[in-house]
C-alpha cells in the first residue's frame, strides 16, 4: 500500500463521522387524523449504551422531529420542528430507575420498577402531535427524526480549540415515507 493510500485512509477516518453502532430508529410512522399530523417512532439503543446506563452513567438523548416540504427543483424546505430531551438515570446499587422528559415547556419525571420498563417507556414516542394541516401549504411532505446523544459535557473552550473532537456519542437520522397534504387553505 502506498503512502498516498495510507494518508487518504486516515483523512477519511478523521473527517467522516463514525456510524452509530446498534442505534436504530424504528419508524417514523405518520398519521393524519382530523387534519392533525401525528408521529410515532422508537429508538433502539446499542448494547454499549445500555450497559453504560445500567452501570449508572446518565444518558441525555435529544429527539428532533422535523417537518420538511419537498420541492422538485429546490432543496427540501424545513417547515417546523419539535425537540424532546430525555435523560435516563439508573442507580444499580439502589435499583432505582428515573427518566426525565422535556419538550421545552413541560418537564416530566418518571420512576420505573425495572431497567427494561424505563428503556421501553422513554424511548417510545407515540402519537406526538406535530401540527394541523390547515397551518401549512398543500404539497408533498416528509418527517425527519434525528436522535442524538452528546458525549459527556466538555467545556466549550475545548470544542473551539480541538475542532476535530467528536461531540456526539451517536447521531441517527431517519425519514418517514412521503405523504401528501391536499389544499386545505
N, C-alpha and C positions, 0 to 999 in steps of 0.2 A: 504494500500500500504506500502510495507516495505521500510526501509531506502535505501536499495540497489537499488530498483527501482527508487526512487527519485533522488539519486545520478547519476544513469545511465542516466536518463532523462535529467538532467542538463548538463552532459558531452556531450551528443549528441547535445543538443541545442547550446552549446558553440562552438563546433568544426566543425559542418557542416553548410555550408552557407545557408542562407535563400533563398528560391526560389524567382525568380524575379516575383513579382505580377503584372500582367497586361501587361508586356512587352512581345511581341511576334515577332518573325521573320517570315515573310511570304516568302516562297521560301526556299532556293535559287534555281533559275532556271538556267540551264546551256544550252548554245547553242554552237554548233561547226559550224562555218561559215568560209569557205576558210582557213581551218587549224588553225583558231584562236578560243580560248576559251573565251566566253563571259558569265558573271554572272549578274543576276538581282535578287534583293530582296528588301523588305521593312521592316522597323521596326515600330511596333505599340507600342506607349508608353501607360503606365497606367495612370489612372486619377490623381494620386498623382503627377506624374512627369509633366503632362500637367498643372495642377493647379500651381505648383511651377514656371514653365516658364511664365505662364500668370501673375503671381504676380511680375515678374521682376527678378527672380533668374536665373542666367545664367546656362546653362547646356552644358557640354562638353561631347560629345559622340564619342567613338572610335569604328571604324569598322575594324575588321581584316578579310581578305578574304584569306584563305589558301588552297593550293592545296596539297592533300595527295595521295600517291600511295598505293594501297592495296597489301599486301603480304600475302600469305596463312599461313606461319608458323611464320613469324616475325611480330612485331608490324607495324602498318601503318607508311609509310615514309613521312615526311614533304618534299615537293619538292620546293615550293616557296610560297610567300605570299605578299600581299599588305595591307597597312593600310591607312585609311582615318579618319581624325578628323573633326568633325562638332561641331560648337559652336552655340547655339541658344540663342538669346538675345531678350527680349521683354521689352519695356517701356510702362507700362499700362497708364501712365498719358499722354504721347505724342502720344500714339497709333503708335509707331514705332516698326518694327519687322525686325531684322537683323540676318542673318546667315552667318557664315564663314565656308568655306570648304577647307581643306588642305590635299594633298596626299604626302607631303614631299618635292615636287619640285615646286608646284604651290599653291597659296593662292587666293581663290575667295571669295569676299564678295558680298552678295546679299541683297537687301532690298525688303520687301514684303508689300503689302497693307493690309493684314489681317493675323491674327494668324494662321488660318486654312491653308492658302496658304503657309506660312512658314513651317509648320509641314509637309504638303504633299510634298513640294518641296525639303526639305532637308533630309527626312527620306527614300526617294526612291533612290535606286542605280539601274540604268538602263543600261544594256549592257556595263558593265565595262570589258575592255579587260584585261584578266589575262596573257595569254602567247600564243605563237604559238606552235602547236603540234609538229613541227619539232625540237623544242628545248628540248623535253622530250622523255624519253624512252617509247616504247609501253607497255601497261598494263591496269589494271583497276584503275580508279581514282575516287575521290570524292572531293567536295569542302566543307570546313567548314567555316561558317560565325559566327563570335563572335561579339556581340555588348555589350559594357560596358560603364558605367558612373561612374566616380570616385566621391567619397564624396568630398565636398569642400576641397580645398588644406589644408593639415596639414603639419606642419614642419616634415622633415624626421626623426628627433630625436624621435618624439612621436611614429612613427611606429616601431622604433627599441626598444624602451622601453616597449611599450604595444603591443606585437605581436598578442594579441587576438582581437584588434580593427579591424573592417571591413574597408577595403579600397574602396570597390566598393559599390555604391548605388544599382546597379544591374549589372548582367552579364548573357547574354542569348547566348546560342550556338545552332546552328542547322546545320545539314549536308545535302548535296544535295544527290539525288539518285546517284548510282554508274554509271559511264559511261566508255566506252572502247576507248582507243587510239590504233589504228592499227599501224603496223610497218611503221613509216614514215622516219626513218633514212636510 
